[in-house]
Amino acid sequence: MRVLQVCAEIFPLLKTGGLADVAGALPAALNAAGAETRVLLPGFDAVLAGLEQAVTVCELPPRAGVPGARLLYGALPAAQAHGYVLDAPELYRRPGGPYADAGNHAYGDNHLRFARLCWAAADLAAGADPYWRPAVVHAHDWHAGLAPACVRALGAPAVSVFTIHNLAYQGSFDARHYPELGLPPAWFDVQGVEFHGALNFMKAGLYFADQISTVSPTYAREIQQHEQGMGLDGLLRSRAGVLHGILNGVDSAVWDPAHDALIDAPFDARKLAGKARNKAALQATLGLAAVPDAPLFIVVSRLTEQKGLHLVQAAVPQIVARGGQFALLGNGDAGMEAAFRALASQWPESVAARIGYDERFAHRLVAGGDVIMVPSRFEPCGLTQLYGLRYGTLPLVRRVGGLADTVTDSSLESLDDGSATGFVFDAFSDAALDAALRRAFALYRRKKDWTAVQRTGMARRHDWAVAAEGYLNLYRAALGG
């Protein structure tokens, strides 16, 4: 089965969030399961720099206002993939980020930049590469949301699958841009790509794809309800028969404490002494007090309201008052950045904040922390809690989306039956988070029980092989198999 994965970023070449981790791990897992998978990416500088043995496949034609592009094929060894890259310097080779300029202002032509990606997917499905044509076009998130519509518009002999990674980010543009895309005029309609008078890439994927998935079973249910449906819950309910939740996996080649070259000392569930060495090294690096028995709470996250980090800000003084420490790595909302810097200034021996993103330091935090906090308002899947489980860093999470699917609260019952893996709370409130923190401190004082929960979490396997089989079943369903 030939599968084309269409995405805007891929780890380790270009990463702004969890989408890149998925895009970087899924192709290899699908290939191992028997598929023949290639990726399609925009020609951002970082992607072109990682492309080796590149050959020109063809020149892709313009579509209405969407510029043409040169289609390259080659190896992406850092991502363990082969695939296609769109060489269109005027669209992709810019000094800012992939979606916004250096001032974090979205590029005004993003509708054209990503429509170009989607038309390229359709062109490949229609035979643009005479040596390889996909049977399945698998589009990821809003950037690739038009791909199912473009495949349909060309009448290409391929089926389409669309994966929602985060429904909150929809790729919404002014209606005046629709004629620039080259799609049939009649499709700018409530039964199509129109959403409250605007052009919506996410809705296009949801409406035109043959099958739809999202990244956890619980999130697949949640987005069919008003609270988390982001206005698209009615459409999602109408397509419930083709909507599936497939839990993300962890790339064991990247996240494995026994073989992680980015951390200070290797360790595994049988020999946890190395984890203590990672904690000591982390405390020294961050200037935190060298107190081995102070529970270290960590956050590795984009700083956005979705992630519930204002709850964390309010909780940090209580963490310090109870004898704990806190360390954060992330960037985003300027007010949140300032608030966490202020907390670090107030308690420099107990609180540290690094603003930005550093892949190596993220590994060091996960390896050296005791508790990883993910108190999200909503969370499609979440990957950091999975990394925490893998590294014996107990997740403290809110019971939503993939967090609910992957973490078992340390209740008396789950401690008794050996299923506990972390701390889970329900209400999106300071009081509910504080109750979970108190449980974490109480369990931390019971070292034998804490170690047992660590080992249970480390034994959990969120493997990409399982996810790959789920996607293969989805492709078979789309193909009518």
C-alpha positions in Angstrom: 0.0 0.0 0.0 1.5 3.3 -1.1 0.9 6.1 1.4 1.7 9.8 1.1 2.1 11.7 4.4 1.4 15.4 3.9 2.6 17.7 6.7 4.2 21.1 7.4 7.0 20.0 9.6 9.0 16.9 10.6 11.3 16.1 13.5 14.3 16.6 13.7 14.5 18.9 10.7 11.8 21.4 11.7 9.7 21.3 14.9 7.3 23.8 16.4 5.2 21.2 18.3 4.0 17.6 18.6 3.0 17.5 15.0 6.6 17.2 14.0 7.2 14.3 16.4 4.3 12.4 14.8 5.4 13.2 11.3 8.9 12.1 12.1 8.0 8.8 13.7 4.9 7.6 11.7 6.4 6.9 8.3 9.1 4.5 9.6 6.4 2.7 11.7 4.1 2.4 8.7 7.0 1.0 6.6 7.8 -1.5 9.3 4.2 -2.6 9.2 4.3 -3.2 5.5 3.3 0.1 3.9 5.3 2.0 1.4 5.3 5.5 2.8 6.7 8.8 1.5 6.3 12.3 2.9 5.5 15.6 1.3 6.8 18.8 2.9 7.1 22.5 2.1 10.6 23.6 1.1 11.5 25.5 4.2 15.2 26.1 4.7 15.6 23.5 7.4 13.8 20.9 5.3 15.9 21.6 2.2 19.0 21.4 4.2 18.1 17.9 5.3 17.2 16.7 1.8 19.9 14.5 0.3 20.3 12.9 -3.2 17.6 15.3 -4.5 16.3 15.0 -8.0 13.7 17.1 -9.8 10.5 15.1 -10.4 8.6 17.8 -12.3 7.4 21.4 -12.4 4.0 21.6 -10.8 1.6 24.0 -12.5 0.1 27.1 -10.9 -3.6 26.8 -9.8 -5.5 30.1 -10.0 -3.5 32.3 -7.6 -1.4 29.5 -6.2 2.1 29.7 -7.7 3.8 26.7 -9.4 6.7 24.9 -7.8 9.5 22.5 -8.5 8.9 19.1 -7.0 12.0 17.4 -5.6 12.4 13.9 -4.4 15.2 12.5 -2.2 16.2 11.1 1.1 15.6 12.7 4.5 18.0 10.6 6.5 17.6 12.5 9.8 13.9 11.8 9.7 14.4 8.2 8.5 12.2 8.9 5.5 12.1 9.4 1.8 9.9 11.9 0.1 9.0 15.0 -1.8 9.9 18.6 -1.0 8.4 21.7 -2.7 11.0 24.0 -4.0 9.3 27.4 -4.1 11.6 30.0 -2.5 9.1 32.8 -2.8 6.7 30.9 -0.6 8.9 29.1 1.9 12.4 30.5 2.2 11.9 33.4 4.6 13.8 34.6 7.6 11.0 34.0 10.1 9.4 30.8 11.2 7.4 28.4 9.1 4.1 30.1 9.8 4.9 33.6 11.0 7.6 36.2 10.8 10.1 37.1 13.4 7.5 39.3 15.1 5.2 36.3 15.3 2.8 37.8 12.8 1.2 35.2 10.5 2.3 35.5 6.9 -0.4 37.2 4.9 -0.2 34.6 2.1 -0.4 31.4 4.3 -3.5 30.4 2.4 -1.4 30.2 -0.8 1.7 28.7 0.8 -0.3 25.7 2.2 -2.7 25.5 -0.7 0.5 24.9 -2.8 1.3 21.9 -0.5 -2.2 20.5 -0.9 -2.3 20.8 -4.6 1.1 19.1 -4.8 -0.4 16.1 -2.9 -3.3 16.0 -5.4 -0.9 16.2 -8.3 1.1 13.2 -6.9 -2.1 11.3 -6.4 -2.9 12.0 -10.1 0.5 10.7 -11.3 2.9 13.7 -11.2 5.7 11.2 -10.4 5.5 8.5 -13.1 7.4 6.1 -10.9 5.3 6.3 -7.7 1.7 7.2 -7.1 0.0 6.9 -3.7 -3.2 5.0 -3.1 -3.7 7.0 0.1 -3.1 10.7 0.8 -2.8 11.2 4.5 -3.1 14.9 5.4 -2.1 16.2 8.8 -3.7 19.2 10.5 -5.0 22.4 9.0 -1.9 23.1 6.8 -2.8 20.0 4.8 -6.5 20.4 5.2 -7.2 21.3 1.6 -5.5 18.1 0.3 -8.6 15.9 0.4 -10.5 18.7 -1.5 -7.7 19.0 -4.1 -7.6 15.2 -4.6 -11.4 15.3 -5.1 -11.2 18.3 -7.5 -8.6 16.5 -9.7 -10.5 13.3 -9.7 -7.3 11.5 -8.7 -7.5 7.8 -8.1 -6.6 7.9 -4.4 -8.4 8.0 -1.1 -7.8 10.6 1.5 -7.4 10.5 5.3 -7.3 13.6 7.4 -5.8 13.7 11.0 -6.7 16.4 13.5 -3.8 17.2 15.7 -5.4 20.2 17.4 -8.9 21.4 16.4 -8.2 24.8 17.9 -5.9 25.8 15.1 -8.1 25.7 11.9 -6.4 27.8 9.2 -9.2 30.4 8.8 -8.8 33.0 6.1 -11.0 35.8 4.6 -13.5 34.6 2.1 -12.1 36.9 -0.6 -9.1 34.5 -0.9 -11.2 31.6 -2.0 -11.0 32.3 -5.7 -7.2 32.3 -5.5 -7.2 28.6 -4.5 -8.4 27.1 -7.8 -11.2 24.9 -6.2 -14.7 24.8 -7.7 -16.7 27.9 -6.8 -19.6 25.8 -5.5 -17.4 24.4 -2.8 -17.4 27.7 -0.9 -20.5 26.6 0.9 -21.7 25.3 4.2 -21.4 21.9 2.5 -17.8 22.5 1.8 -15.0 24.8 3.0 -17.0 27.8 4.2 -17.3 28.3 8.0 -19.1 31.4 9.3 -18.4 33.3 6.2 -14.7 32.5 6.1 -12.5 30.0 4.3 -11.5 27.2 6.7 -8.7 24.7 5.8 -9.6 22.4 8.8 -13.2 22.2 7.7 -12.1 21.3 4.2 -10.3 18.3 5.6 -13.2 17.2 7.8 -15.7 17.6 5.0 -13.9 16.0 2.0 -11.7 13.3 3.6 -12.8 9.7 3.2 -11.7 8.9 6.7 -10.9 11.1 9.7 -8.7 10.5 12.7 -7.5 12.3 15.7 -4.8 11.5 18.2 -6.6 9.9 21.1 -9.9 8.1 21.6 -11.1 10.5 24.3 -10.4 13.5 22.1 -12.3 11.9 19.3 -15.4 11.8 21.6 -14.8 15.3 23.1 -14.7 17.2 19.8 -18.1 15.9 18.9 -19.5 18.0 21.8 -20.0 21.8 22.0 -17.4 22.5 24.7 -14.4 21.2 22.7 -15.8 21.1 19.1 -14.6 24.6 18.3 -17.7 25.2 16.3 -17.2 22.1 14.2 -18.9 19.6 16.5 -22.0 19.4 14.3 -19.9 18.4 11.2 -17.9 16.0 13.3 -21.1 14.3 14.7 -22.4 14.0 11.1 -19.1 12.2 10.2 -18.9 10.1 13.4 -19.0 6.9 11.4 -15.6 7.7 9.8 -14.0 9.5 12.8 -11.5 7.5 14.8 -9.1 8.1 17.7 -5.6 6.6 17.4 -3.3 7.3 20.2 0.1 8.8 19.4 3.2 6.8 20.2 6.7 7.5 21.5 9.7 7.2 19.2 11.9 4.8 21.2 14.9 5.8 19.1 14.6 9.3 20.5 13.0 8.9 23.9 14.7 6.0 25.8 16.4 6.7 29.1 18.7 3.7 28.8 20.2 5.0 25.5 19.5 8.7 25.5 22.7 10.6 24.6 21.2 13.9 25.5 20.8 13.2 29.2 23.5 13.2 31.9 23.3 9.5 33.0 21.4 6.5 31.5 19.0 4.6 33.6 16.1 2.1 33.3 13.3 0.8 35.5 15.5 -1.8 37.1 18.3 0.6 37.9 16.9 4.0 38.8 20.1 5.4 40.3 20.9 7.2 37.1 17.7 9.2 37.4 19.0 10.7 40.7 22.2 11.7 38.9 20.2 13.4 36.2 18.3 15.3 38.9 21.5 16.5 40.6 23.0 17.6 37.3 19.8 19.5 36.5 19.7 21.2 39.8 23.3 22.3 39.4 22.7 23.6 35.8 19.6 25.6 36.9 21.1 27.0 40.1 18.5 25.2 42.2 19.4 24.1 45.7 21.1 20.7 45.7 18.5 19.0 47.8 18.0 15.4 46.6 14.7 14.9 48.5 13.0 18.0 47.2 10.4 16.8 44.6 11.2 18.6 41.4 8.1 19.5 39.3 8.7 20.3 35.7 6.9 21.8 32.7 8.0 21.5 29.0 5.4 23.3 27.0 4.2 26.0 24.7 3.1 28.8 26.9 -0.6 29.1 25.9 -3.9 29.3 27.8 -4.8 25.9 26.4 -2.0 24.3 28.5 -3.5 25.5 31.8 -0.2 27.2 32.7 -2.0 30.0 34.6 -3.0 27.3 37.0 0.7 26.3 37.3 1.7 29.9 38.0 -0.8 30.0 40.9 0.5 26.7 42.2 4.3 27.5 42.2 4.2 29.3 45.6 2.6 26.3 47.2 5.1 23.9 45.6 7.9 26.0 47.2 6.1 26.3 50.5 5.8 22.5 50.7 9.5 22.1 50.1 9.4 21.3 46.4 11.2 22.8 43.4 9.9 23.8 40.0 11.5 24.2 36.5 10.0 25.2 33.2 11.1 25.2 29.6 8.9 26.9 27.1 7.9 30.0 25.2 4.8 31.7 23.8 2.5 34.1 25.6 4.6 37.1 26.6 2.6 37.6 29.9 3.2 34.0 30.9 6.9 34.2 30.0 7.2 37.3 32.3 5.2 35.6 35.1 7.5 32.6 35.2 10.6 34.7 35.0 9.3 36.7 38.0 8.7 33.5 40.0 12.2 32.4 39.3 13.6 35.7 40.5 11.5 35.5 43.7 12.8 32.0 44.6 16.0 31.4 42.7 17.0 28.3 44.7 13.6 26.7 44.2 12.3 27.9 40.8 13.9 28.1 37.4 12.5 29.2 34.0 14.1 28.9 30.6 12.2 30.8 27.9 12.6 29.3 24.5 12.9 25.7 23.2 16.0 23.5 23.4 15.5 19.8 22.5 18.5 18.6 24.5 17.4 20.6 27.6 13.9 19.1 27.2 15.4 15.6 27.5 17.4 16.7 30.6 14.3 18.1 32.3 12.3 15.0 31.6 15.1 12.8 32.8 15.8 14.8 36.0 12.3 15.8 37.1 10.1 13.9 39.5 6.7 15.1 38.3 5.8 16.5 34.8 2.8 18.8 34.9 0.3 18.9 32.0 -2.9 20.5 33.4 -4.4 21.3 30.1 -7.8 22.9 29.4 -7.9 20.5 26.4 -5.3 18.1 25.1 -5.8 16.1 21.9 -3.1 13.6 22.8 -0.1 15.1 24.6 3.3 13.7 24.2 5.2 15.1 27.2 3.2 13.0 29.6 4.2 9.9 27.6 7.9 11.0 27.8 7.4 11.4 31.5 6.1 7.9 31.9 9.0 6.5 29.9 11.5 8.4 32.1 9.9 7.6 35.5 8.8 11.3 35.8 5.2 10.9 37.1 2.7 12.9 35.1 0.3 15.2 36.8 -2.5 15.9 34.3 -6.1 16.9 33.9 -8.5 14.2 32.8 -9.0 15.3 29.2 -8.2 14.0 25.8 -5.1 11.8 25.5 -4.1 12.6 29.1 -7.2 10.7 30.3 -6.2 7.8 28.0 -2.6 7.5 29.2 -2.4 8.3 32.9 -3.9 6.4 35.8 -4.4 8.3 39.0 -2.6 7.2 42.1 -5.8 6.5 44.1 -5.8 4.0 46.9 -7.4 1.5 44.6 -4.9 1.9 41.8 -2.0 1.8 44.2 -3.4 -1.4 45.6 -3.9 -3.1 42.3 -0.6 -1.8 40.8 -2.1 0.3 37.9 -1.2 3.8 39.2 1.1 5.8 36.9 0.6 9.5 38.0 -1.8 12.1 39.3 -5.1 13.0 37.6 -7.6 15.8 38.4 -10.9 16.8 36.9 -12.0 20.4 37.4 -10.0 23.1 35.6 -9.4 25.0 38.8 -6.7 26.0 41.2 -8.2 23.9 43.9 -8.3 20.7 41.8 -4.7 21.1 40.8 -3.7 21.8 44.4 -5.4 18.6 45.5 -3.4 16.6 42.9 -0.2 18.4 44.1 -0.9 17.4 47.7 -1.3 13.7 46.6 2.0 14.0 44.7 3.8 15.3 47.8 2.2 12.6 50.0 3.3 9.8 47.6 6.8 11.2 47.2 7.3 10.8 51.0 6.4 7.1 50.6 9.5 6.1 48.6 8.7 2.5 48.1 5.3 3.3 46.7 6.7 6.1 44.6 9.3 3.8 43.0 6.6 1.2 42.3 4.5 3.8 40.5 7.6 4.9 38.5 8.2 1.3 37.4 4.6 0.8 36.4 4.7 3.9 34.2 8.0 3.0 32.7 6.6 -0.4 31.8 3.8 1.1 29.8 4.4 0.9 26.1 2.9 3.6 23.9 4.5 2.1 20.8 4.3 3.5 17.3 3.8 0.0 16.0 0.4 -0.1 17.6 -0.5 3.3 16.1 0.8 2.3 12.7 -1.5 -0.7 12.7 -4.4 1.5 13.6 -3.6 3.8 10.7 -3.3 0.8 8.3 -6.8 -0.3 9.3 -8.0 3.2 8.6 -6.4 3.2 5.2 -8.0 -0.1 4.4 -11.4 1.3 5.4 -10.9 4.3 3.1 -10.0 1.9 0.3 -13.1 -0.1 1.0 -11.1 -3.1 2.3 
